[in-house]
């Protein structure tokens, strides 16, 4: 393997590592991938002694700057997460109650539409006139934090759409949330965004979900 190939391989590993950190920060995996980060750090430090051409040095510096920028961001988010975990139980409980209330407000008429409209996991319903084609339901899901109230609202409507289509194969909420988190992290790994717009489509008795990053 040439030095150029090794640098490009490390660049790919950094992108994959970013996805793993994103999954951790939104609560989809229990532990941060710090071991993988440390291994990449050692690999980069070792590689600097094998650079022979100006092209290799240029490519190496670009990948190194990318890794250092992400490392600073990961360290900052780890500290923020740790500080949040050390909140007084009453303060943490209050924050959870506020989040739950934001996702559960509304009366019996259209409560689902009101539920997610108060936060980043927002469900949007476009107004429509009689005879017009109704656009698919959509939910804005944060890529930086998990919102169980919005996810549950999204999940319930997904299950309802599958039931209406006659599809009895329904995932559990946990597996649904993990799958959405994986999609969100994969998209964020390609497009730097804080929110992703998920839409439920029903056609020919089949239900699908499509995602679009929002900057």
Residue, then its C-alpha position, 0 to 999 in steps of 0.5 A: x500500500x502506498x502512502x497516498x493509499x494509506x492517507x485516503x484509507x485513514x480519511x475514510x476511517x475518519x468519516x466512519x468514526x464520525x458516524x459512530x460518534x454521532x450514533x453515540x451522541x444521539x443515544x443509539x450506542x452505549x459507549x463512545x468510540x474513543x479507542x478507535x479515535x486513539x488508534x487513528x491518532x497513533x496511525x496519523x502520528x506514525x504516518x507523518x514520518x513516511x511522507x516523501x513528496x509534497x503531494x503526500x504532505x498536502x494530502x496528509x495535512x488536509x486529513x490531519x486537519x479534518x481529524x483534529x477538527x472532529x476531535x475537538x468537536x467530539x471532546x466538546x460534546x463528550x464534556x457537554x454530555x458528561x456535564x448533562x449526566x451530572x445534573x441534579x436529578x430534579x433538574x434532569x427530571x424537569x428537563x425530561x418533563x418539559x421535553x415530554x410535554x412538548x411532544x404530548x400536548x394537544x387535545x383529541x382533535x389532531x393531537x398527533x399533529x400538535x405533538x411534534x410541532x413544539x421541538x426539533x422532531x417536528x411534524x409538519x402538515x401542509x394545509x390542503x383544499x378539497x380535491x388537492x393531493x395531500x402531501x406526505x407527513x414529515x418529521x424533522x429529526x435532530x442529528x445531535x440529540x435524541x427526542x423520544x417524544x418526536x420519535x414515538x410520534x413518528x413511529x406511531x404514524x409509521x405503524x398506522x400507515x403500515x396497518x392502513x396499507x395491510x402490512x402486518x410486519x411492524x418493528x418495535x419502537x427500539x429497533x425503529x429508533x435505532x434504524x432512524x438514528x443509523x440513517x440520520x448518522x449516515x446522512x450527517x456523515x455525508x452532509x453536515x446538517x443538524x436536522x433531517x426531514x423524514x417523510x412517510x410515503x404510502x403507495x401501492x399498499x407499500x409504506x416507505x420512509x425518505x429522508x432529506x438533510x436540512x441545513 
